[in-house]
């Protein structure tokens, strides 16, 4: 076996071990994994306060407190708002079905079994909406885990410099470089994605409001969440809307949606070019595949850890190969 084959085999074995260990950690140690991620996310804000003259301990506590307050406010009111919108949407499903029959000619002469299926879905969701609300409220039994995560985040953030020095002192130089590069790129990637998603959400809400659509906030929030998925994100909302408006012969709105979608894509590309360095840039298709594979392996955590594994693979490849 030549040197290149040995290096490739070594890389494959290391990645398999990392994937297995990560799966185990997410099962048994998820509050601490979440704490590490959160500490990396808030680190840029902590550094800003340190540069302003605050001590790291004070900076970490201030940033985490603000983060918790804002997150709690958003989760409570967004959950309430989304629940109300789901209830309203379910009540309007019969009207939507009638509108489909009326506006789309091809449906008039067809067997509309799938319209009946829409109504059956409505009935199912309607019967379960109270159960969904109870499930959301039952999340209170996870308060202990959330408390552990918050305390762990504070401790990690306060001692982040010491943790970095410890890793540098007691590990190899190669491991230290990989750790620092992956941590920095992951933090940059998350903060960038937050900025891009927030900008895209605001632009979508404003665009839909200007076009005169009802519930621009709801649609904008959905687009913002889906914008996490590269390539297919907002297209999953805009394409059906454009088709529906065209079928309903509302040409102005369909053209407006097309222009808004193109504007969102162009705006995102410009911001990516401005904020993303070449070392951080990952091909959108690779990112999408990594998210899909991550979800298959790690569940919802895969949205975060799929791209992390890709970044880690690139760093290890540069070191080993």
Secondary structure, 3 states (H helix, E strand, C coil): CCHHHHHHHHHHHHHHHHHHHHHHHHHHCHHHHHHHHHHHHHHHHHHHHHHCCCCHHHHHHHHHHHHHHHHHHHHHHHHHHHHHHHHHHHHHHHHHHHHHHHHCHHHHCCCCHHHHHHHHHHHHHHHHHHHHHHHHHHHHHHHHHHHHHHHHHHHHHHCHHHHHHHHHHHCCHHHHHHHHHHHHHHHHHHHHHHHHHHHHHHHHHHHHHHHCCCCHHHHHHHHHHHCCCCCCCCHHHHHHHHHHHHHCCCHHHHHHHHHHHHHHHHHHHHHHHHHCCCCCCCCHHHHHHHHHHHHHHHHHHHHHHHHHHHHHHHHHHHHHC
